[in-house]
Amino acid sequence: MPVPIIDLFAGPGGLAEGFSTLVDTQGDRVFKIKLSVEKDAFAHQTLTLRSFLRQFPVNALPAEYYDFLQQKITQAELYDRYPDAWQDAIKEAWQATLGATSSEEMDSRISEALEHQTNWVLIGGPPCQAYSLVGRSRVGGVHEDDHRVHLYKEYLRIIAAHQPAVFVMENVKGLLSAELNGEKIFPRILADLSDPSSVFPEHVSSKYKIHSLVTNQVKTDSDFLIRSENYGVPQKRHRVILLGIREGIKAEPGILTKSPKVNLSSVIGMLPKVRSGVYRDYSHTEEVFTNGLLKKKRHYLPVKDSFENWSGRVSKYASDLSSHFPDGNAGSNRFPLDTGLEYRPYVKGTLSTDHPLYSWYSDKKTEGVVQHASRAHLSLDLKRYLFAALYSEVYGKFPRMQDYREFGDDLVPDHENVESGKFNDRFRVQLPDEPATTVTSHISKDGHYFIHYDPQQCRSLTVREAARIQTFPDNYFFCGPKTQQFHQVGNAVPPYLAFQIGNIVKGVLAKHEELTNADSEINYAE
């Protein structure tokens, strides 16, 4: 029997994807996602689609799914072909909001999903914006009245009420330094997770030992921090991930095994080259009074996107910058002709077959690249993106705001707080020979932090490139408008990291079963 998993705050299913990819020696799944809970409508659609696919054996997705990826049939037609799998997916993926949905309904759904099994796993990451360094700087710290501060207690209550054998809880690095009312939050969370009944005395719960996944000798809070680039993820994503093991489980966990760093160009460099689009030209700025304050109001002229309109502007910007970058790789004779497609058949492979993640990403049955279309940008942002890519080619780093100013006043954004220091890395090109910087949900708002290193393409990353950085398999489809697809990718736990964590959890449960069976045999012999 596969080990049941309940997935809370599931997002598009990054943790679940990693755990459900683990198979035993017979090729059967080690874990079975029994319930995924997510409040966002589009992420829930993505979860439901992936849940539908998990109703089929590993590496045996239905042919109609590839027809759907290739836009030959609709999602509804795909589900209609397999009504039983669709009904199971609806039951597994639940759109609900922890903290708003009643405890009684939540408990009922969890109990029904578990079917009285006691050795199960809870996974999930309570919303983290309240603890993030960026979020705290924006609002001046962590506030008691921010409901997100207390959402981990919804996770804790489920531990207290249902007592998983193991839980995995993910959150942002900022959790380690966050304070509430002058008290560090992280030690309190550790104490609560170790003894859930201390917070929820109405439940008589077992206690838990909280483990680090990177060291067996925890000395400081930072020992709970996972630096993803050390474990084969092509991204400098640093997250707090806690492994809780129920009192009485007769096994100690292992730790993640370090692996060589994977650089960005190795995972996105072979994807088809696409240009960005252009949709507005800057016209002028005027100063207007708004609510008694003098503010800048920017005016723009619409632009019809076409290769000619885009390449004409980029060629001009390349010419403007040529005195600074005479050898820059921005010649118009090599510009990509289109902005990409939601599905493009393969012309050549999109990943080297000797790449360490080749088997993780690849599914030859897709026969193409999915969701690899660029966004349109303001014309002046195109110049900034071009400058950033050219600068990184020469200097091997992304430019800071003073570098933009040095190379041209029109490269500096026309914002009131541009001198505040907050804009210092506002436009960040991703470097090809390093893991990417952290992909966050901010990628849904604009691409300024996620500029492609190739000046020929002069754009921000596509959904597929962001998904590759997050280690989603190439056949993973994100539902909803492009903005929502980016939001889902940025909010997720990298599935390949989750796969490695799942392997540690698998080892704990297998060792516990082995030791329990050995004790039973001794008792029987006596």
URCORDA-V999239 format. One line per field, one symbol per residue. ss: DSSP state (H for helix, E for strand, L for the rest). psi: psi as a letter, one per 30 degrees, with the letter a starting at -180 (. if undefined). burial: # if it has 24 or more other ideal C-beta (glycine too) atoms within 12 Angstrom, else .. A space follows every 10 residues. Layout:
ss->???
psi->???
burial->???
//
This chain:
ss->LLEEEEEELL LLLHHHHHHH HLELLLLLEL EEEEEEEELL HHHHHHHHHH HHHLLLLLLL LLHHHHHHHL LLLLHHHHHH HLHHHHHHHH HHEEELLELL ELHHHHHHHH HHHHLLLLLL EEEELLLLLL LLHHHHHHHL LLLLLLHHHH LHHHHHHHHH HHLLLEEEEE EEHHHHLLEE LLEEHHHHHH HHHHLHHHLL LLLLLLLEEE ELLLLLLLLL HHHHEEEHHH HLLLEELEEE EEEEEELLLL LLLLLLLLLL LLLHHHHHLL LLLLLLEEEE EEEEEEEEEE LLEEEEEEEE EELLLLHHHH HHHHHHHHHH HLLLLLLLLL LHHHLLLLLE EEEEELLLLL LLLLLLLHHH HLLHHHLEEE EEELLEEEHH HHHHHHHHHH HHHHHLLLLL HHHHHHHLHH HLLLLLLLLL LLLLLLLLEL LLLLLEELLL HHHHLLLLLL ELLLLLLLLE LLHHHHHHHL LLLLLLLLLL LHHHHHHHHH HLLLHHHHHH HHHHHHHHHH HHHHHHHHHH HHHHHL
psi->klkkkkjlhf bggeeeeeef fklaffglke kjjfkkkkek eeeeeeeeee eefffllkgh kkefeeeeeg gflleeeeef fieeeeeeee eejkjljkfe kkeeeeeeee eeefhgkfil kklljkkfef fkeeeeeegh akkegjffeg fffeeeeeee efilekljkk llefeffkkk hgkkeeeeee eeffieffei ffkjkllkkk llgfkfijel effgkkjeff hgkhkijjkk kkjkkkkfkh kklalkkklk kkleffffff lkkklllkfk kkdlklklkj hgkjlkkkkl kkkkkleeee eeeeeeeeee fffeifgkih kffgkkflgl lfkklkellg kkfgkfgefe ekjfffgakk hikllklkef eeeeeeeeee eeeefglkkl efeeeefkef fkkikegfgf ffgehejjkk kegllllkjl ffffelgefh kkfjfefill lleeeeeeef hklfgkkkll leeeeeeeef flkkeeeeee eeeeeeeeee eeeeeeeeee eeeee.
burial->.######### ########## ##......## ########## .######### ######.... ##.###.### ....#..##. ....##.##. .#####.##. ..#..##.## #.##..#.## ########## ##..##.... .#...#.### ########## ########## ######.#.# ....##.### .#####..## ....##.### ####...... #.######## ########## ######..#. #.#.##.... .######### #########. ##........ .......... ..#.#...## #.###.##.# #..##..### .#..##..## ####.....# #...#.#..# ###..#.### ########## ########## ###....##. #.##..#... ####...... ..#..##### ##.####### ####.##### ########## ########## ########## .#.####### ########## ########## .#........ ......
//
